[in-house]
Amino acid sequence: MSPQKTYIKLQDAEIPVLSFAADSVDKVPEAITNLRTGVFKDACIGYIPESCKIHLEKIDPVGYLDIMPSSYRTDQPEDSGLWDFVKTFRKIARDTGAEVSDEANWSLKVFSPMLEYCAVSRSKLVDVTTQNIDSEFAPKVDTGKIEKRIDYIMCLSINDPQEERLYTKVRKAQLALGPMSQPPTRDQVAYLGIEVKPAVSMKLVDPLLQLMTWTSALHAANHVLIERALFNRTRNRISELQIKITAMPTIGCTVVGHDWSFYSALRTPAERILGYTGDEIRVINVGPLPALECSTTSYDGVFKLIHILKKINDWGVNTYWPWLRDEVLNHFTTVRDNAIGRQADYALGSNSSDLETEDLIDMSVELKPTMSHKADVYTMHMVTVADDELEALISVQTVSAAIHAHMHQLFSEDALHTSSRETLAERDTSCGTTNHWWHRLGHNWQFYIMWRMPSECSIEQSGVAQVICVPVPQLEASTKTFRGVFKLIKILGRIATWAE
């Protein structure tokens, strides 16, 4: 497909992907403008250490005169390693370009060494030339999806156990952190996409289309994560129902020979509200950004490129990742997280989906109060065994709250996808808004009834949710006597009948 046809298809996609010049003031989203005036406000100044002046004057006495005085930085200490890299890189780029290089050779000798040199502590360059974009996230058109690949992405490496737990939550939810189709790349946080063409390439449009396709897919993957985070925020009543997450713009780059161009993209509207499906949803790609234009045909251009790439990597680690972690991934709560480290000892439930049989399930190893539609254990009532009454009651209340939160999430998800917005309580009064708990202290058995208020699971409801715990004195029993044993058997039988 020709570049022109591909661009038209991107414009006509289900989520349109549009490209605007950087000076299209009325078209550029505010978030991209803030990125340009914030992170890259000094991209054109102070990128050459003052100590390198003498080297530049000696090696390129004519080109040295073209460097603006504002390009030098006096407060930067001498870095002999930087100058050695610039000198070596400039020679390789000049020689490789003169060889009528192919794309693979150009990437190996020129592109990759630059990106690897500019990587910060946690960023890493990943070659994805052989990987497809996941069909779930690729721009969709009437004839299917637009199939374009990108060459490289900059990703973040995991550096502590807490981050590993966040990544694990996403994988367990069967979601992706990135738009690529294959693990482990789809399970890594990517913040920069790069499309490379050799020095002799005349395809000035095609690399941008490949970049735009990947950028759209990245924002589609982020959108899925944001929607899940918004749902969890709403479920947990962090604030008012109309909770918003402001999306973060992304950065892309095309490299055509010596020329490096940078772009920024954002899926609009940037402020996301749960369930929003307005007609104006689109991906806006802005660029090339004039202040970030670089060419490795000069030493000045090489210094500027290093300065910009390090800024982007620093932004990815210290701005983009904290946003994704704190605003989105930290809201991927699980039942175990909600249980504050407490767990029940046993569950009386069923291992079969038809609920015809009940089993006593040992929960002391791992808390697993699953209540999904495809659950392998349907937990109807739980048991806590303890020696201390307060400790037992805390476990009962905490884990019950976790179960109700999980049930509420599932019921609310159902309500979210019900066009009439009817509440589940109106449709089905047996959907499990109440459950029984008891704890055993030695011979003494105490029973509680708990339910979540409000009981109606509507995504549009407002107010503060509570889990109510009420002891039932008439159900107290003791196994010290035959009478107590008979009473306990009767009570447990009644609860089992209620569950069925």
N, C-alpha and C positions, 0 to 999 in steps of 0.2 A: 504494500500500500504506500502511495506517495506521501511525503511529509505534509503536503497541503491537505490531502484527504484525511490524514490522521488528525491534523489540527481541527478540521471541521467536525470530525467525530467527537473529539474531546469537548468541543463547545456544545455539542448536541447530546452529550452523555446524560444518563439519569441524574447524576450530580455534575452539572457543567464544570469544566475546567477551563478557566479563562486566563489569558496572559495580558498584562498591561505594562507599559513602559514606566520606569521609575518616576517620571515627571507627570504622570497622569494623576494629579493631586486628588481629583474627585473620585477616582477609582481605587486608590490605595487604602486598604484598611488601616485604622489607627494603630493597631498592634504592630504592623510592619513598619510604620513610620517611627514608632517608639523604639523598635529594634535598631533602626538605622541611626537615629539620633542618640541612642544610648550606647549600645555595645560598640558600634562602629563610628562613633562621632570623631574619634581621633585616628581613623584608619590611614589618613594621608600625612600624618605628622609623627615625628619622633620614632621612626622605625629603623633608623640606622644609628648604631652606637658611634659617638664622636670619635672613639678610638680607631674606627675603621676608615676614617678620612684619608689617612696617609697611605693605606693600602689601595684605596680606590684611585687616588691621584696617580699612584705609581703604575698600576696595572691598566688603567683606562683613562689617560689624561684628557681626552676629548669628552667622553661620556661623563666624566666626573664634573665637568662644568655645567651639565644639564640638571644636576641634582639640586633641588630647592633647599635653601638653608633650613627651612622648617622640618625637613626630613631627618635631620640629625637630632640625637638626644644626648644631652650632656650628662644627665644623671645616671646613665646606664654604665656599669663597670665594664672594663675590657673583657671580651669573650673571644679568645683565640680560636676556640672550637667553632664558633659561629662563622668567623671569617673563612676558616679552612673549608667548612661545608659549602659556603656560598661560592668560593672560588672553584672548588671541584665540581659542584652542581652546574655552574654556568658553562664550564668546558664540556661536560657530558651532554648537556642540553643542546649546545651549539653543534657538536659533532654528530649527535644522533639525528638531529633535524636535517642535517646535510646529507644523510644517508638514504633519504626517501624511505623512512622507517614505516613498518606496519604498526597496527594498533597495539599488538601484544608486546612488541619490542619497545615501543614508545612508553608504554605503561611500566615495563620492567626497569628500564634504564633512567627514566626521567620522572614519571609521575609518582610511583610508589616510594622511592627514596625521599621525596619531598614530604609526602604525607606522614611517613614513618618518623622523619626527623621532627616534625611539628606536633606529633602526638604528645599529649600531657599524660600524667600518671595513670589515668584510668581509661583513656581513649585508645582504640585500636582500629586499624584498617582491616576490612574484611572484603575479600574478593567474592562477588556474587554474579560474575559474568555468566555462569552456567545455571543460575537459579531463576525460576519464574516467579512472578508476583502471584500471590495467592488469588485464585479466582473470586474469593469472597470479597476482596478489597479492590480489585482492578476496576477501572472505570467501565461502566456497563452501558452498552448502546443497544439499539433494536436488534442488531445482528449477533449479539453475544457480548463479548468483552474485548477491550483493546489489549492486545498482547505486545508489550514492550518490556525489554529488560534494561537494567542499569548495570554499570560495571563495578562500582565500589560503594561501600557505605562505611561511615565512621560509627562505631558502636561503643558502648560502655562495658567494661569488665566489672564483675561483681567483686566487691572488696570486703564484705563483712557478712556474718551469718544472718543479720536482720534483713539485709537486702535479698539474700538467698530465699528467705521465707516469703518475701513479697513476690518474688519470681515464681515460687512454688504455688502460691495462691492463684496466680494467673493461669498457670498450667493446669491446676486441678479444676479450674472453672472452664477448661477447654477453650481458653481465649489466647490471643497472640499479642505479644508486645510489639511486633513489627509486621510488615506486609508481605514478607517473603514466604514462600510455600514450604520450605524445608527447615527442619530443626538442624542445628541449634540456632540458625539465624533468625527464625521467626520468634524465638524466645529471648532475643536480645534487644536492648533499647538502642535504636538508631536515631541519630540527630542530624546527620549530613549525608546526602546522596550525591554521587559524582559520576558523570558520564564523560568518557574519554574518547577522543578521536586523534589520530596521528597528525603530525605536522603537515602532511600533504593533503589531508582531508579537506574537501570543499563542501562537506555537508554541514552547513552552518545552522540549518533548521532542525535536522533530525536529532542531534543530541539534546536539544531543548525539549523536544516532544517526548523523548525517552525519560528525561528528568521530570517533566510534568506528570507523566503517567505514574511514575514511582511516588512522587510527592502526593498525588491524589490518593494513592493506595495507603500511604503512611497516615494521612489524615483520616481515612476511612477506618483504619485499625485503631487509631486513637479515639475516634468517635465511639466505637464499641466499648472501649474501656471507660470513657467518660460517662456513657449512658449507664453502665453498671454501677459506677461510683455514685452517680446522681440518685439512682434507685436506692442504694444502701444508705445514703445520706437522708433521703426522705423517710425511709423505713425507720431509721434510728432517731428521727426527729431532731437533727442537729440544729435546725432553725426553722424558719417558715417553710411552707410546702414549696414555694417557688424558689428553690435553691438553685444557684447558678454556679457553673464552673467556666471560667474564662479560658478558652483554648489558647495554646501557645503556638506562635508561628514557627515554621521550620525553615531550614536553609538548604539550598542546593547549589551545585556547581557544575559547569561544563568546562572541559579542557579540550580545546581544539589546537593542537600543536603547542605553541608557546603561549597562547592566549587563554587566560583563566577568567571566567565570568561567574559572578555569584548572583543568586536569586533568593527571594524569600516568598513563602507561600502560607496561606491561611485558609482554613475552611470557615466560611461565614454563614450565619452570624457567629461571632467569636464567643458570645455569652450563651452557654448551653443551658436549656431548661429541659427537664425530663419529658420525653415524649413529643418534643417539638418537631413538626413536619412541615414547616412553611415552604412556600414555593421558591423563596429566595436563597435556599441553600446552594452554595457553590464553592468551588475552590479557586481562590484568587492567587495567581502567580505574578510576582512583580519583579522586573529586572530586564536586562542586567543592571545591577546597582552601580552607578558611575564611580563612586568613591572607592569601590572594591575591585575595579578593573585592574588586572595585572598582566604583565608580559615578562616572560623569562628570557627575552632577547637582550636584557641589560642587567647589570649588577643591581641597579636601583630597583628594578622590577622584582628581582629575586628576594631582596631584603623586604620589600613591601609584602610580597606573597607570604613569606614566613611570618611576618607580623600579623597578617589577617588570619591565616590558618590557626595560629596559636590562640588568637582571640576567639575564633569559632569553637575550638576545642575547649577552651576555658568556659565559654558560654554553655556548651553542651553538658559539661560536668557540674558547673556551679549554678546554672540557671534552669536549663531545660530539665535535667534529671530531678532536682528538688521539686520543681512544679509537678512532674509526673508522679513522683513518690508521694508528696504531701497532699496534693489536691485530688489525686486519682487512686493510686494503688493502695494507699493506707486505708481506704474505705472498702477494700475487698475483705470485709470481716467474715470470719467463719464461726461456727458454733463453738469451737474450742476457744477461740479468742474471747467470745462473749461470756464464756463460763468462768473467767477469772481464775483459771487454774483448778477449779473444782470439778469433780466428776462423781457420777453416781456409781453404785456398786453393782446393781442388777437392773435389768429391764424385763418386764413381762410383756411380750409382744409376739410378733409373728415373723418368721423368716420367709413366708410365702406371700405373694401379692394378693391372694384371695382372702387372706386373714381367716382361714378356716381352722388353723391350728395355732396354739400359743406355746411359747417356750420361755423358760427362764434363761435369760441371756446374761452372761457375766460381763459387766461393763467396767470392771475394776482396772483392766489393762489400758483401755482407751475409751474416752467418751465418744459415743457414736449415736446420738439421738436423731437418726435420719428420718425425715418426713417428706421426702420427695415423691413425685408420682411414680418413680421407678425404684423406690427404696427397697433395699434388701432386708431392712429391719423397720417395721412400723411400730414405733414406741408409743404405747398407750398409757402406761403408768410405770413409774420408776421407784426403785428402792434404794435407800441409803442406810448402811450399817455403820454405827459409830458408838464410841464410848462416852462422848460428851454431847449433851443435848443441844447446846448452842452451835457446836461444830456441825452436827447433823442438820440442824435447821438451816444454816447458811448454805450447806451443800444443796439441800432441797430447793431453796429459793433461787439460788444462783443458776443451777442447771435447768430448772424449770423455766426461768426467764430466757435462757438461751434457746430452749426448745420452742417457746412461743415466738421468739424473734425469728427463728428459722421458719416456723410454720407461717408466720405473718408475711415473710418475704415471698414464699411460694404462693400463698393465696393472693397477695397483692400483685405478683407477676401475672397471675391469671386475670385479675381485675384489670390490669393495665392493657391486656390484649382483648378485653371484652368491649366491643364497640358501644354497647348500651351503657357502659360504666355502672352496671348494676353491682351491688355489693354481694359478696359471697354469702354473707349471713342471710340475705334475702333469698338467695337461690338454694341454699343448702344449709339447713340448721344443724346438720350433723358433721360439719367440716372440721370439728376438733378444736373449737375455741376454748374448751375446758379440759383439764386433765387431772388425774388423781396422783398424789404423791404420798408416800409414807416413809417414815424412818423407824428403825428398830434400835432401841437402847436396851441391850440385854434381853430381858423377857418382855419389855414394854414396847408396844406398837402404837404409833400415833399417826393419824391420817389428816391430810389436807386436801382442799379443793382449790385449784388455781385457774385463773383465766385472765386473758388480756383485755384491757379496756382502752379504747372502745373496741367492741368485738367485731364490728363491721370492718372488713378488709377492703376498703375502697382507697384507691390511689389519690383521690381528691379530698380525703378527709383531712381535717386540721386538728390541732390541739396536741396535748401531751399524752403519750401512750404509757400505760402502767400495767404491771402484772400484779394481780391481787392474790394474796395468799391468805386463806381462811382455815384455821384448824377446825376439825369436826370432833368435839368432845365425845359425842355418843358413839363414835367409832373406835375409841381407845380400847385396846385389848392387851391382856397379859397372858403369856404362856406358862405362868406359874401354876395355874389351875386348869382342870379339865374343862370347866365352864369357859374359861378364857380361850382355850384352844378351839373349842367348838364355835365360839363367837367369831374368832379370827378366820376360821375356814369359811364361815357364812359370808363374812365381809368381803374376803378375797374373791369368792365365787360371784358375789353381786358385781364387783368391779370388772371381773372378766366378762360377765354378761353385758355390762354397759359398753365395754370396749368393742365387743362384736356387733 
